[in-house]
Amino acid sequence: MTPDHPPRPPEDDIDPREAANRRRRDFLEFLVKSSSSAVALAAVGSLAACGGGGGGGGPGFLPVLPPAPAPAPAQASTPAVFAFGVASGDPLTDRVILWTHAKVPASEADVPLTWDVATDAAFTQIVSKGSVTAAASASFTAKVDATGLAAGNTYFYRFRDATGATSTIGSTRTLPAGGVASVKLAVFSCTLYSEGYFHAYDAATKTDAQYALHLGDYIYEYGSDPKKFGNSSIPGNRIASPANDIVTMNDYRTRHALYKSDLNLQAAHAKMPWITVWDDHEFANNSYVNGAENHDPATQGDWVTRKNIAAKVYHEWMPIRTPDATNPLKIYRRFDFGSIFTLHMLDTRIEGRDRQYDNFGDADGGIARYLAGLAPSSGGVRPDASRQMMSVEQQNWLTNGMNASTAAWQVLGNQTIMARMWFPATVLTAFNSNPSGAPAAITAFLTAKATLAAAGPGALTPTQADLLSTTKNPRLPYNLDSWDGYPAQREAILQAAKTQGKRLVTLSGDSHDGWFNKLTTLASEQVGIEFAGTSVSSPGFESAGLGTAGPSIDGSALVPQLGNAAIGAGLGLIDDVSYCDTSRRGYMLVTMTAAQVKAEYVFVSTVKEPTYTASVGKTITVAATGSGMAAPVIA
């Protein structure tokens, strides 16, 4: 532990699970920091393994340097330690990625490993096996693509070193082929170590979820400074390591190791295969192609160097299959779950995103730029049309892939909220200029909506009619880092899904709150639906004093006046929001069949205490009808 960390309570005074976590964290710091010589070499040259700038690699990569001499193999008499468990990911019908970390204490040598995949936990029926090396140049991580498997089957896997030391035994599953009846996913996002315990991961391991999706912010880059995000109320001993914002190769490796020291996370990885994508905090807050809000070139160096380091370490520490070995920044990829759904995992953050409107330091937070970009010219062309969250290449890959898929549902694994999250200007203005006046503005707007729903437009007062007029009271986005900041590209994707006649479902993260939204075009025509999960531990609206805002946002606050007709009817502050929760942490359990998609919003009672309970806060089911979808059933 670093000297500026506060004294820790003796282990007798804390929960046994946290005590175990503490010992693992202490050991992980030894494991990572003891490889300082390898890391020092990697910091200047090991990115060359990802493709050099003059050798066909991705843009901005470091030049290829001569390879370092290979370390001598570890002595077989000293067992390796598998401190961070095992993981599997990116399953296909005949293969899956297997991952582990292995290091011999007090040695910098590579660790030769063997791996086995079996149909039984006793490994009497081994169906695939081979060898792999936990290399110092890859921070002693090891990954292998285990092939020769059968579709839709559960398998067990392990790693062993030359002494016979064995990793945790993990279970994994291949993707199903054609006739599968249902698929169940555990969907996570936004796991801030210093903010709370990862109880959501533990809760998910106790379910029958078959696959896990992580939609980004698997780690956070912030250091342990109390002024940094997530450090105002640290439970137990969950202090960020290293103490600084992560910038160097060793920094990113240490932070990934810290997160994977968490026993709940290890158990969730060992239970099922994961399909992951990064968002911004795997790099730095509010990243885009050429920079980030939380990157200062004057003190943190070149952004491209930092971005490439973060990507390399992500590929080291995550069970992800690299689609393009020459360009680790390209991670969008596709998974077919039989005839039920095709999952398109997007990268809306690093691969092609333009700078956010609200990242220019404008006094109005970029709203004027946004409105100017959205307003069509006399020829009907929006100035915003060329702005993008993803490259044209990725957009074409997505729309062509949706068009080619014959599955019942097209599912986007998406980082940020895709729906139009547009608040009435009267409410946003009141909140920004005089927060004490916001409740009155909210009440006035909701009362106007309730009056219209109960008695029709003739019952509205002139003031209420003005409040509901999108001309006199325009709707404005509150978060220009989300898809709302890139409306033209969103429109193009939605129009493609509409033209193709696809049932579109978006699974989204980033917001730290739970949402069920309509996906509508700029002309307010519904094209799809969005299930957006709350965070595993990162604080949501409640951290801004808006923990009770959910019923006003989704309209359920009007149940006393309108009864259950107010639920899911778009009668809240945001027209396209049918449900939201703005105060609880957890994950989503999503069950998909050809006939319907069902999302259970699972919440944990606390992330600040070592023990917790989990409960389903809301269940939302949407049935397929013809080529479209029925109205949601919210219970």
C-alpha positions, 0 to 999 in steps of 0.5 A: 500500500502506498504511504498516504493511504489511511491506517487500516483496521485490523482484519479481525474487525472487518468482514472476512470477505473484505479481509481476503480481498485486502490480502489479495490486493496487497499481493497483486501490488507485489505481483504487478510492481515486482515486474517493473523491469518488464514494464519499463521496457513495455512502456517504450516498446511493447505496443509494437506487438499491436502493429507499428506505425510503419508496419501496417498497424493502426493509425498512431501506433508506436514504431516497431522496436527490436524484440527484447530477449525472451526471459528464461522459463520459470523454475518448475520447482516453484509453483505459479500463483493464479491470483486473479482467477480465470475468465472466459469470453467471446463465445462462438458456436465452436470456441471460446476465449480462456484467460488467466494470470499466472506468476511465480513469486520473486521471478520475472520469467514467463510461465508456461501453462497447459489448459484443459476443457472438459464436459465435466468438472472432474475433467474425466472427459477432456475435449480440448487442450493445449499450451499457452504462456503467461508472458512477462511482456503481457503482464503475466496474463495468458489467453487462448482460443479453445476450439473444437467445441460443440454449440450450446454446451457448457464446459469446464476449464482450468490452467496448470503450470509445470509443477501441477499448480492449478487455477480456479476451475471455470465454467463456460458456454458456447453460443447456441446454433439454430433451434435454441428456445431461450437465452439469458444474459446478465448485463452490467456496466459502470463498476467503480471500485472505490465507490462500493462493493461489487454485489451485483456480480455476486448476485448474478452468479447465483442466477441461471444466467448463461452469458454476461455482457459488460457494456463499459466502464469495467474500470475507472481511471481516477486516482485516490485523491478525495476530490476525484470522482468516487472517493467521497465515501469509500467503504471498507478499504476499497482505495484506488491503486495506484494513487494517481490517475492511471496514465502509464502501462504499469498504471493501467495494469495495476488498476486492472489487477486491482479490479480483478482482485475482487472476489465477486468479480472473479466468481462472476468471470469463472461462472459464465463467458463474458462479452465486453466492450469498453467505454470511456473510463477504461481510457479517461473520462469522456474520451473521443478519438483525439482526446478526453475531458480527463486528459491533460497533455501538459501533465499526462503526455500524448493522448494517442500514446495513452489511448494505445497503452490503455487498449493494449492493457485491456486486451491483456486483462480481458477475455476478448477476442481481438477482431483485428490483430493489427489494430487493437482499437477496433473491437466492434464485433458480432455474435449470433444466438441461434435464431433468437437474436444477433448481438452487435457489440458497438464501440461508440467511444474510441474508434470514431467519435468526434469531440463532444459538443459539451467538451468545448467549454461553452457557457451553455454547455454546448447547447447552442452548438447542438441546436445549430447542428440539428437545425436543417438548412433550406435544402433539408441538410443538417449541419450535424450530419457529418458528426459521428460516434462511430466511423462510417466503416462501423456504421456500415458494418452495423446496418449491413449486419442487421440487414443480413441477419435472419434472427427474430431480434437485432440487439445492440450492445451499446455504451451510452443511452441511445434514446432521445433524453430530451427535457422541457426547456423550462425544467432544465433552465430552472434546474441550471439557473435556480435549482430551488425553482425546479420542483415548481417547474416540474409540477407545472409541466406534469400537471399540464400533461395530466390535464391533457391525458385526462380531459383533452386539449380543450381543458388546458389553460393557455399557460399549460398549452405553452408548456406542452408546445415543443415550439414555445417550450422546446425539448433539450438534451441533458447529456451531449456525451450520449447519443443525443449529442450525435443525433444525425448518425443516430437517425441514420441507424434508426432509419436503416432498422426501420427500412429493413423492418427489424425488431431493434433492441438496444442494451445500454450502460453509462448513465448509472441509472435504470431506464426503459425507453422508446427509440424514436426518430426525430419525427417521433416515430418509434423504431425500437426499444432500449433497456439501459441498466443501472451501474454495478457501483457508480453513483447515479442521479442520487449523488446530485440530489435527484434520487427521487426524480424517477417517477417525475421523469417516467410519469409514474408520479401521475398514478394518483391522478390517472391510475395505472394508465400513467405507467409507460404512457410517456407522461413524464418529463421525458416523452420517450422514457417509460420507466426509470430508477434514479437511486439504486445499483445493480444489473439487468437479467435479460431473457430472450426468446423468438417471441419476446424479450424480458428484462428484470431490473435487479437492485442490491440493497447497498454497495457500502456494506459488505453484506446485501440483499438483491431484489427485482425492482421492475420486470418489463416484457415486450412481445414480438408481433408480426414484424414489430413489437407489442406495447410493453408490459411493466410490472 
